[in-house]
Amino acid sequence: MSSNNDLLFARAQKSTPGGVNSPVRAFRSVGGTPRFITRAEGPYFWDADDRRYIDYIGSWGPAIVGHAHPSVVKAVQDAATRGLSFGAPTEAEIDMAELICKLVPSIEQVRLVSSGTEAAMSALRLARGATGRDKIIKFEGCYHGHADSLLVKAGSGLLTFGNPTSAGVPEDFAKHTLVLDYNNPQQLENVFKEMGDSIACVIVEPVAGNMNLLPATPEFLQTMRRVCTQYGAVMILDEVMSGFRVALGGAQSLYNITPDLTVLGKVIGGGLPVAAFGGRADLMRHLAPLGGVYQAGTLSGNPVTVAAGMATLKLIQEPGFYEALTAQTAKLVHGFAAAAHDADIAFCANSVGGMFGLYFAPELPTSYETMMKCDKTRFNAFFHAMLDAGVYLAPSAFEAGFVSAQHDDAVIETSIKAAHAAFAQLADDCDD
């Protein structure tokens, strides 16, 4: 009997490229048929065959309070009854801007947009407009959305499909993008010594989540801050993933680093499309209608999406929220690592706040190069064993995972039990 997922996937491929609206969803990296989700609640979602899974992608990060949280759902319902979109200012936009500025002190002013890609693209344009310079620095394996200038040696889906640089990006765009090694402070310093006066900005994920989980080292971030200040370049922290995910003040609060601009997304929308970029007021004043850097969006600050975001931001401010989230995530990765050790499988895991990474390698990766040496074949086998056991991990060896506040001890223990069986199966397969 055919699975409903198979039927839906066959149907989807006739009307949608690859049958999906975002590439990693296609399961091309891991093989098999993607699961078509019908509903979600708490730490779970259900597929088209009505099979339940423990969800460790959480819409790729936004579902930090769990799926369909009653407070978030009610906020969306109430907002929807008042109208879906106005194309005019609302008080709710001010409320969100004020709250973001309060929770992330480096942000003095902020502008709301609809996606992380849009936010990163706008932050780059702002940095170029404010400095009058063209060159930008990014780091190999970091993904900042699918704007042309940023799809050069990027991470995430591009790594999954083995194409680190997208087709369709003109050389004239790419030549202004300098790609350096993540966690290599000396290389960064050397490049600034050579051409610092022509560099508009540096953009970086302080906790990379698109070449699996890879935290930046303090030395790397501090060097970045110092050379950007010295040469008048704009330091941009891309906290689309890590913002409000690893700590209430984002990764910048964990690492005590003050960027010039910050890019936010995912959590601030509570599952609906909201993103933002913001930072020093003197930089933000370059944006239209005050300055010459143009940026606009019909649905920016949409009242329904802002309502979802505000409800989520209220919940994550509850006392002990991040302590509990961090502890549960650490419990999961320690349990997975112990299960692998018991099966004598080369494996390690790491977590920062509510984000985690799984690596089929003997030691934690510290760079793009070491990350790429992880055993992708073993990851794929592990992914399918866990999927069969009702645990949904990211369908790619290059994506971080996410834990929500609804992943209680029972859910974590069930996941670890499934991992024990999966690692034992991998060990048996190796012996055959």
C-alpha positions as CSV (number, residue, x, y, z in Angstrom):
1,M,0.0,0.0,0.0
2,S,1.4,3.4,-1.0
3,S,2.1,6.0,1.6
4,N,0.2,9.2,1.4
5,N,3.5,10.9,1.5
6,D,4.6,9.1,-1.7
7,L,1.4,10.1,-3.4
8,L,1.7,13.7,-2.4
9,F,5.4,13.9,-3.4
10,A,4.6,12.5,-6.8
11,R,1.8,15.0,-7.2
12,A,4.0,17.9,-6.0
13,Q,6.8,17.2,-8.4
14,K,4.4,17.9,-11.3
15,S,3.7,21.5,-10.3
16,T,6.7,22.4,-8.1
17,P,10.4,22.1,-8.9
18,G,11.6,19.1,-7.0
19,G,8.2,18.8,-5.3
20,V,9.2,21.3,-2.6
21,N,9.4,25.0,-1.9
22,S,12.7,24.9,-0.2
23,P,15.4,22.4,-1.4
24,V,16.4,20.6,1.8
25,R,12.8,19.4,2.3
26,A,13.2,17.1,-0.7
27,F,15.3,14.5,1.2
28,R,17.7,14.4,-1.8
29,S,20.7,14.3,0.6
30,V,19.4,11.5,2.8
31,G,17.3,9.7,0.2
32,G,13.7,8.5,0.6
33,T,10.4,10.4,0.5
34,P,9.9,13.6,2.4
35,R,7.2,13.7,5.0
36,F,4.2,16.0,4.3
37,I,3.1,17.5,7.5
38,T,-0.6,17.9,8.3
39,R,-0.5,19.3,11.9
40,A,1.8,20.0,14.8
41,E,1.5,20.4,18.6
42,G,4.0,20.9,21.3
43,P,7.2,18.8,20.4
44,Y,5.4,16.7,17.8
45,F,4.2,16.8,14.3
46,W,2.1,14.4,12.2
47,D,2.6,13.4,8.6
48,A,0.1,12.6,5.8
49,D,-0.2,9.0,7.1
50,D,-1.1,10.4,10.5
51,R,2.2,9.1,11.9
52,R,3.6,11.2,14.8
53,Y,7.2,12.3,15.0
54,I,9.2,14.0,17.7
55,D,10.3,17.2,15.9
56,Y,13.8,18.4,16.1
57,I,13.7,21.0,13.4
58,G,10.9,23.2,14.9
59,S,10.3,24.9,11.5
60,W,14.1,25.4,11.4
61,G,14.2,27.2,14.7
62,P,11.1,29.4,15.2
63,A,9.0,26.9,17.2
64,I,11.0,27.6,20.4
65,V,7.9,27.5,22.7
66,G,6.6,24.4,20.9
67,H,4.1,24.1,18.0
68,A,0.7,25.7,18.3
69,H,1.3,27.2,21.7
70,P,-2.1,28.4,22.9
71,S,-0.9,31.9,23.7
72,V,0.6,32.3,20.2
73,V,-2.4,30.8,18.5
74,K,-4.8,33.1,20.3
75,A,-2.7,36.2,19.5
76,V,-2.8,35.3,15.8
77,Q,-6.5,34.6,15.9
78,D,-7.2,37.9,17.6
79,A,-5.1,39.9,15.2
80,A,-6.6,38.2,12.2
81,T,-10.1,39.3,13.2
82,R,-8.9,42.9,13.0
83,G,-7.5,42.6,9.4
84,L,-4.7,40.7,7.7
85,S,-2.7,43.5,6.2
86,F,-2.9,47.3,6.1
87,G,0.1,48.7,4.2
88,A,0.2,51.4,6.9
89,P,1.8,51.8,10.3
90,T,0.5,50.0,13.4
91,E,1.2,50.4,17.1
92,A,2.1,46.7,17.2
93,E,5.2,47.4,15.0
94,I,6.4,50.0,17.5
95,D,5.8,47.5,20.4
96,M,8.0,44.9,18.6
97,A,10.7,47.4,17.7
98,E,10.9,48.7,21.3
99,L,11.0,45.1,22.7
100,I,13.8,44.1,20.3
101,C,15.8,47.2,21.2
102,K,15.3,46.4,24.9
103,L,16.3,42.7,24.7
104,V,19.3,43.3,22.4
105,P,21.1,46.4,23.6
106,S,23.4,46.7,20.5
107,I,20.2,47.5,18.5
108,E,19.3,51.1,18.9
109,Q,16.9,51.2,15.9
110,V,15.4,48.3,14.0
111,R,13.4,47.7,10.8
112,L,11.0,44.8,10.3
113,V,11.0,42.7,7.1
114,S,9.5,39.4,6.1
115,S,12.5,37.0,5.8
116,G,16.0,36.4,6.9
117,T,17.2,36.7,3.3
118,E,15.6,40.1,3.0
119,A,17.0,41.2,6.4
120,A,20.6,40.1,5.5
121,M,20.4,41.6,2.0
122,S,19.1,44.9,3.4
123,A,21.9,45.0,6.1
124,L,24.5,44.6,3.5
125,R,23.1,47.4,1.3
126,L,22.9,49.6,4.4
127,A,26.6,48.9,5.2
128,R,27.7,49.6,1.7
129,G,25.6,52.8,1.5
130,A,26.8,54.0,4.9
131,T,30.5,53.4,4.1
132,G,30.6,54.1,0.4
133,R,32.5,50.8,-0.1
134,D,31.7,47.8,-2.2
135,K,33.6,44.7,-0.8
136,I,32.0,42.5,1.8
137,I,33.5,39.6,3.8
138,K,31.7,36.4,4.6
139,F,32.9,33.0,5.7
140,E,33.0,29.7,4.0
141,G,30.0,27.5,5.0
142,C,28.0,30.4,6.5
143,Y,24.6,30.9,4.9
144,H,22.9,34.3,5.0
145,G,20.0,33.8,2.7
146,H,19.8,33.5,-1.0
147,A,20.7,37.0,-2.1
148,D,23.2,36.9,-5.0
149,S,26.2,38.4,-3.2
150,L,25.8,35.9,-0.4
151,L,25.5,32.7,-2.4
152,V,29.3,32.3,-2.7
153,K,30.7,29.3,-0.9
154,A,27.6,29.3,1.3
155,G,26.3,26.6,3.6
156,S,23.0,24.9,4.3
157,G,21.1,23.6,1.3
158,L,24.0,24.5,-1.1
159,L,26.3,22.1,0.9
160,T,23.6,19.5,1.0
161,F,23.5,19.4,-2.8
162,G,27.2,19.7,-3.2
163,N,27.1,23.1,-4.9
164,P,28.8,25.6,-2.5
165,T,28.1,28.4,-5.0
166,S,24.8,28.9,-6.8
167,A,24.4,29.0,-10.5
168,G,22.9,32.3,-11.7
169,V,25.2,34.5,-9.6
170,P,27.1,36.9,-12.0
171,E,30.8,37.2,-11.6
172,D,30.5,40.9,-11.2
173,F,28.5,40.3,-8.0
174,A,30.7,37.6,-6.7
175,K,33.9,39.6,-7.2
176,H,32.9,42.0,-4.4
177,T,32.4,39.1,-1.9
178,L,35.6,37.9,-0.1
179,V,35.2,34.5,1.3
180,L,37.4,33.6,4.3
181,D,37.8,30.7,6.7
182,Y,35.5,30.6,9.6
183,N,37.3,30.7,13.0
184,N,40.5,31.9,11.4
185,P,41.3,35.3,13.1
186,Q,44.8,35.6,11.6
187,Q,43.5,35.4,8.0
188,L,40.8,38.0,8.8
189,E,43.4,40.3,10.2
190,N,45.7,39.8,7.2
191,V,43.0,40.6,4.7
192,F,42.1,43.9,6.5
193,K,45.8,44.9,6.6
194,E,45.8,44.4,2.8
195,M,42.5,46.0,1.8
196,G,40.7,47.2,4.9
197,D,39.9,50.6,3.4
198,S,37.8,49.0,0.7
199,I,35.8,46.6,2.9
200,A,32.2,47.8,3.7
201,C,31.4,45.1,6.2
202,V,31.9,41.6,7.6
203,I,28.9,39.3,8.1
204,V,29.1,36.2,10.2
205,E,26.9,33.7,12.0
206,P,28.2,33.8,15.6
207,V,26.8,30.3,16.0
208,A,26.8,28.8,12.5
209,G,23.8,26.6,11.9
210,N,24.1,26.0,8.2
211,M,27.2,23.8,8.1
212,N,25.8,21.9,11.1
213,L,26.3,23.6,14.4
214,L,29.6,25.4,14.7
215,P,30.2,28.1,17.3
216,A,32.6,31.0,16.6
217,T,35.6,31.2,18.9
218,P,35.9,34.2,21.2
219,E,39.2,35.1,19.6
220,F,37.6,35.1,16.1
221,L,34.8,37.4,17.1
222,Q,37.0,39.8,19.1
223,T,39.4,40.1,16.2
224,M,36.5,40.8,13.9
225,R,35.2,43.5,16.2
226,R,38.7,45.1,16.5
227,V,39.6,45.2,12.8
228,C,36.1,46.5,11.8
229,T,36.5,49.3,14.3
230,Q,40.0,50.0,13.2
231,Y,39.2,50.2,9.5
232,G,35.7,51.7,9.7
233,A,33.9,48.6,8.4
234,V,30.5,47.5,9.6
235,M,30.4,44.3,11.7
236,I,27.1,42.4,11.1
237,L,26.1,39.5,13.2
238,D,23.6,37.2,11.4
239,E,21.5,36.0,14.3
240,V,18.6,34.8,12.2
241,M,19.1,31.4,13.8
242,S,20.9,32.2,17.1
243,G,18.9,35.3,18.0
244,F,16.6,34.5,20.9
245,R,17.5,30.8,20.3
246,V,20.7,30.4,22.3
247,A,20.0,33.1,24.9
248,L,17.5,35.9,25.5
249,G,20.0,38.5,24.2
250,G,21.2,36.2,21.4
251,A,24.7,34.9,20.8
252,Q,26.1,38.4,21.2
253,S,25.1,38.4,24.8
254,L,26.7,34.9,25.4
255,Y,30.0,36.0,23.8
256,N,30.0,39.6,25.0
257,I,30.4,41.0,21.5
258,T,28.8,44.3,20.3
259,P,28.1,44.3,16.5
260,D,27.2,47.4,14.5
261,L,24.2,45.7,12.9
262,T,22.3,42.5,13.8
263,V,20.1,40.4,11.5
264,L,17.2,38.6,13.2
265,G,14.5,36.2,12.1
266,K,12.8,32.9,12.9
267,V,12.0,33.1,16.6
268,I,10.8,36.8,16.4
269,G,8.0,35.6,14.1
270,G,6.9,32.7,16.3
271,G,6.4,30.6,13.2
272,L,5.2,33.3,10.9
273,P,7.3,35.2,8.4
274,V,9.0,38.1,10.4
275,A,12.6,39.1,10.3
276,A,14.5,42.3,11.2
277,F,17.7,44.1,10.9
278,G,18.9,46.8,13.3
279,G,21.8,48.4,15.1
280,R,23.5,51.7,15.7
281,A,21.1,54.6,15.1
282,D,23.7,56.6,13.1
283,L,23.8,53.7,10.6
284,M,20.0,53.1,10.6
285,R,19.5,56.8,9.7
286,H,20.9,56.1,6.2
287,L,17.7,54.2,5.4
288,A,14.9,55.8,3.4
289,P,13.0,57.9,4.1
290,L,15.8,59.6,6.2
291,G,18.7,58.6,4.0
292,G,19.7,57.4,0.6
293,V,19.6,53.6,1.1
294,Y,16.3,52.3,-0.2
295,Q,14.5,49.4,1.5
296,A,10.8,48.7,1.5
297,G,8.3,45.8,1.8
298,T,4.6,45.6,1.3
299,L,4.1,43.1,4.1
300,S,6.8,44.4,6.5
301,G,5.4,44.6,10.0
302,N,2.3,42.6,9.0
303,P,-0.1,42.8,12.0
304,V,-0.8,39.0,12.2
305,T,2.9,38.0,12.0
306,V,3.9,40.6,14.5
307,A,1.2,39.3,16.9
308,A,2.7,35.8,16.7
309,G,6.2,37.2,17.3
310,M,5.2,39.4,20.3
311,A,3.4,36.5,21.9
312,T,6.5,34.3,21.5
313,L,8.9,37.0,22.8
314,K,6.7,37.4,25.9
315,L,6.9,33.6,26.6
316,I,10.7,33.4,26.3
317,Q,11.1,36.1,28.9
318,E,9.7,33.9,31.6
319,P,12.1,33.2,34.4
320,G,14.3,30.2,33.9
321,F,13.2,29.7,30.3
322,Y,16.7,29.6,28.7
323,E,18.2,27.7,31.6
324,A,15.6,24.9,31.1
325,L,15.9,25.0,27.3
326,T,19.7,24.8,27.5
327,A,19.6,21.9,30.0
328,Q,17.2,19.9,27.9
329,T,19.3,20.4,24.7
330,A,22.5,19.4,26.6
331,K,20.7,16.3,28.0
332,L,19.7,15.2,24.4
333,V,23.2,15.5,22.9
334,H,24.9,13.9,25.9
335,G,22.5,11.0,25.6
336,F,23.1,10.6,21.9
337,A,26.9,10.7,22.5
338,A,26.7,8.1,25.2
339,A,24.6,5.9,23.0
340,A,27.2,6.1,20.2
341,H,30.0,5.4,22.6
342,D,28.1,2.2,23.8
343,A,27.9,1.1,20.1
344,D,31.6,2.0,19.5
345,I,30.6,4.5,16.7
346,A,32.8,7.5,16.0
347,F,30.4,10.3,16.9
348,C,30.2,13.5,18.9
349,A,27.6,16.2,19.6
350,N,27.4,19.8,20.7
351,S,24.8,22.3,21.8
352,V,24.5,26.1,22.4
353,G,21.2,27.1,24.1
354,G,18.4,25.5,22.2
355,M,20.5,24.6,19.1
356,F,22.5,21.3,18.6
357,G,24.7,19.6,16.2
358,L,25.4,15.9,15.5
359,Y,28.7,14.9,13.9
360,F,29.9,11.5,12.7
361,A,33.5,12.3,13.6
362,P,35.8,11.4,16.5
363,E,36.2,15.1,17.5
364,L,34.1,18.2,17.4
365,P,34.6,20.2,14.1
366,T,36.0,23.7,14.5
367,S,36.0,24.8,10.9
368,Y,34.3,24.3,7.5
369,E,37.1,22.0,6.5
370,T,36.8,19.7,9.5
371,M,33.0,19.7,9.3
372,M,33.2,18.4,5.7
373,K,35.2,15.4,6.8
374,C,32.3,14.1,8.9
375,D,30.8,10.7,7.7
376,K,27.8,11.7,5.7
377,T,26.9,8.1,4.8
378,R,26.6,7.1,8.4
379,F,24.6,10.2,9.2
380,N,22.1,9.3,6.4
381,A,21.7,5.7,7.9
382,F,21.2,7.2,11.4
383,F,18.7,9.7,10.1
384,H,16.5,7.0,8.5
385,A,16.8,4.7,11.6
386,M,15.6,7.6,13.8
387,L,12.9,8.5,11.3
388,D,11.6,4.9,11.4
389,A,11.6,5.2,15.2
390,G,9.4,8.4,15.1
391,V,12.2,10.9,15.6
392,Y,12.5,13.6,12.9
393,L,16.0,15.1,12.6
394,A,17.2,17.6,10.0
395,P,17.3,15.7,6.7
396,S,20.9,16.9,6.0
397,A,24.2,16.3,7.7
398,F,24.8,20.1,7.4
399,E,21.9,21.5,9.3
400,A,21.7,22.2,13.0
401,G,18.8,20.8,15.1
402,F,16.5,22.6,17.5
403,V,14.9,21.8,20.8
404,S,11.7,23.5,22.1
405,A,10.4,24.3,25.6
406,Q,8.0,21.4,25.1
407,H,10.7,18.7,24.8
408,D,10.3,17.4,28.3
409,D,12.3,14.6,30.0
410,A,10.0,11.9,28.6
411,V,10.4,13.2,25.1
412,I,14.2,13.5,25.5
413,E,14.4,10.0,27.0
414,T,12.3,8.5,24.1
415,S,14.7,10.2,21.6
416,I,17.8,8.8,23.4
417,K,16.3,5.3,23.5
418,A,15.7,5.5,19.8
419,A,19.3,6.7,19.3
420,H,20.6,3.7,21.2
421,A,18.8,1.3,18.8
422,A,19.9,3.3,15.8
423,F,23.6,3.3,16.8
424,A,23.3,-0.4,17.5
425,Q,21.9,-1.0,14.1
426,L,24.8,1.0,12.5
427,A,27.3,-1.1,14.5
428,D,25.6,-4.3,13.2
429,D,25.7,-3.1,9.6
430,C,29.5,-2.4,10.0
431,D,30.0,-5.9,11.3
432,D,28.2,-7.5,8.4
